[in-house]
Amino acid sequence: MRLYEDSYKQKGLRRQLVETIRQKGITDENVLTAIGNIPRHYFLDTAFEGIAYEDRAFPIGEGQTISQPYTVAYQSQLLELKPYEKVLEIGTGSAYQACVLGELKVNLFTIERQKKLFDKVKQFPFKAKYSTIKFFYGDGYEGLPTYAPFDKVLVTAAAPQIPEKLLQQMKVGGKMVIPVGGQDVQRMLRITKMSDTEFDQEMFDNFSFVPMLAGKSS
């Protein structure tokens, strides 16, 4: 069984990572604190432990990645989260982003379509720290209508267009942060639901995410 240890060296590397992200333009102190509190090396294969605090993405299996910490912080900052808000996350992956949101004290509902990744996260002991996170195996394009409406929606994969069902599951006044575009590059969007039929769209920087796929994968 793997031992989860957080050494002084790793904590020091994490502080350096937080400063790197701050210098890149992240200003939300709550988000920076959350990144600083979470031992990212827990979420990676032990082969990556020595480089876990570099500001880059790493493979986690099933063609998926753990996102670059800057990207995690960027999306989290755009959501403008408040404690106890009800948040839907599409794409649990390693659960690193989910735990950042857990640190921000939101009530999180997170969906993963890859059964192997979902099962791996289910057995991940660190997630027990966050009682406000609920994990689901399902199709991100369908969302979670049973638990809607949500204050915020976060999509952590590249969508060719904004999924209509996710818009329907937002509260009026709610926000969605989602990368939209082709396979190589996407534009980060923030959608605010002004009414049941009206949406405001803001455009931010370009990123590169793995594609958002429909259905569930066993």
Salt bridges, closest charged atoms under 4 A:
ASP6 OD2 - ARG14 NH2 2.64
GLU19 OE2 - ARG22 NE 3.35
GLU29 OE2 - ARG22 NH1 2.58
GLU49 OE2 - ARG2 NH2 2.99
GLU54 OE1 - ARG56 NE 2.56
ASP55 OD2 - LYS24 NZ 2.51
GLU80 OE2 - ARG190 NH1 3.35
GLU85 OE1 - LYS152 NZ 2.95
GLU103 OE2 - LYS129 NZ 2.91
ASP119 OD2 - LYS115 NZ 2.99
ASP119 OD1 - LYS122 NZ 3.85
GLU142 OE1 - LYS165 NZ 2.75
ASP151 OD1 - LYS171 NZ 3.16
GLU202 OE2 - ARG190 NE 2.85
